Amino acid sequence: MLMRKIYLIVFIACGLFLSGCASHPVVHPGILKKNEQVWGYSIAAENIFPVMWFRKGLDQKTELGYRVGLPIYGSGVDLSRVVMKKENKWDVMNFAWSLNPNQNFDITYYRFKESAGGLLSKLKRKNKSSSSVSWKGVRFMLIPEGITPDNRSSMRVGLLRGGKISEKFGYEIGYFHDFNSMPLSKVFDSKWNVTGKNWKNSARLDSAYNGRYADYDPMYNGKGFGVPSEYSRATGLSIQIFYYLGRYKKKSE
């Protein structure tokens, strides 16, 4: 009983720690027909709690998607439009808005490719007729007003990559960098933002930068303590796992 309480406290603490992060749309690895609907859920490092997602084909080239997070973070809407299709490849433009403490807008250009046989089916030597879909993309991300009470926004750009590895599972991973808040070369620098009482030793406060990054604190409330702000590297990191439930059919009344 005690251990269950400890696990619950740790789980909630992790959720609160990452609650300042942004969230992103869920990819449907295919092209929906008009009025066709699919659904599923996703688990993302930036949300912690699962998110239910639904997608509907508005016509042969356009999809509307929406997400419902728990309690609400990770919720959002997005619109996708196929801009080019050739044989087993197609390109998609996606426009998305997500609700979270660092609520964000995304514009993403995806490039999809379908190939025979999913990764898991190949390993199991089953379902040889099934296909897998992989994709890569470029994303521009805007956080107009984050959790930090200032008049600055966070603009990010980066790359992503994902794939549907079986009939039920997919993944996506990406990183989107804010060049105003830190140099790209410092992404893996553990001393860029020192937490705790020694926060003044952070590399971002080095005199060589002439105070350029001093106001872009990766933590809020800041000064070595708090949750990731809109200027944090964690906010730019996206890791998602998708579970596809197939076609969504409303129960007949």
Rosetta blueprint (number, residue, H / E / L):
1 M L
2 L H
3 M H
4 R H
5 K H
6 I H
7 Y H
8 L H
9 I H
10 V H
11 F H
12 I H
13 A H
14 C H
15 G H
16 L H
17 F H
18 L L
19 S L
20 G L
21 C L
22 A L
23 S L
24 H L
25 P L
26 V L
27 V L
28 H L
29 P L
30 G L
31 I L
32 L L
33 K L
34 K L
35 N L
36 E L
37 Q E
38 V E
39 W E
40 G E
41 Y E
42 S E
43 I E
44 A E
45 A L
46 E L
47 N L
48 I L
49 F L
50 P L
51 V E
52 M E
53 W E
54 F E
55 R E
56 K E
57 G E
58 L L
59 D L
60 Q L
61 K L
62 T E
63 E E
64 L E
65 G E
66 Y E
67 R E
68 V E
69 G E
70 L L
71 P L
72 I L
73 Y L
74 G L
75 S L
76 G E
77 V E
78 D E
79 L E
80 S E
81 R E
82 V E
83 V E
84 M E
85 K E
86 K E
87 E L
88 N L
89 K E
90 W E
91 D E
92 V E
93 M E
94 N E
95 F E
96 A E
97 W E
98 S E
99 L L
100 N L
101 P L
102 N L
103 Q L
104 N E
105 F E
106 D E
107 I E
108 T E
109 Y E
110 Y E
111 R E
112 F E
113 K E
114 E E
115 S E
116 A E
117 G L
118 G L
119 L H
120 L H
121 S H
122 K H
123 L H
124 K H
125 R L
126 K L
127 N L
128 K L
129 S L
130 S L
131 S E
132 S E
133 V E
134 S E
135 W E
136 K E
137 G E
138 V E
139 R E
140 F E
141 M E
142 L E
143 I E
144 P L
145 E L
146 G L
147 I L
148 T L
149 P L
150 D L
151 N L
152 R L
153 S L
154 S E
155 M E
156 R E
157 V E
158 G E
159 L E
160 L E
161 R E
162 G E
163 G E
164 K E
165 I L
166 S L
167 E L
168 K L
169 F E
170 G E
171 Y E
172 E E
173 I E
174 G E
175 Y E
176 F E
177 H E
178 D L
179 F L
180 N L
181 S L
182 M L
183 P L
184 L H
185 S H
186 K H
187 V L
188 F L
189 D L
190 S L
191 K L
192 W L
193 N L
194 V L
195 T L
196 G H
197 K H
198 N H
199 W H
200 K H
201 N H
202 S L
203 A H
204 R H
205 L H
206 D L
207 S H
208 A H
209 Y H
210 N L
211 G L
212 R L
213 Y L
214 A L
215 D L
216 Y L
217 D L
218 P L
219 M E
220 Y E
221 N E
222 G E
223 K L
224 G L
225 F E
226 G E
227 V E
228 P E
229 S L
230 E L
231 Y L
232 S L
233 R H
234 A H
235 T H
236 G H
237 L E
238 S E
239 I E
240 Q E
241 I E
242 F E
243 Y E
244 Y E
245 L E
246 G E
247 R E
248 Y L
249 K L
250 K L
251 K L
252 S L
253 E L
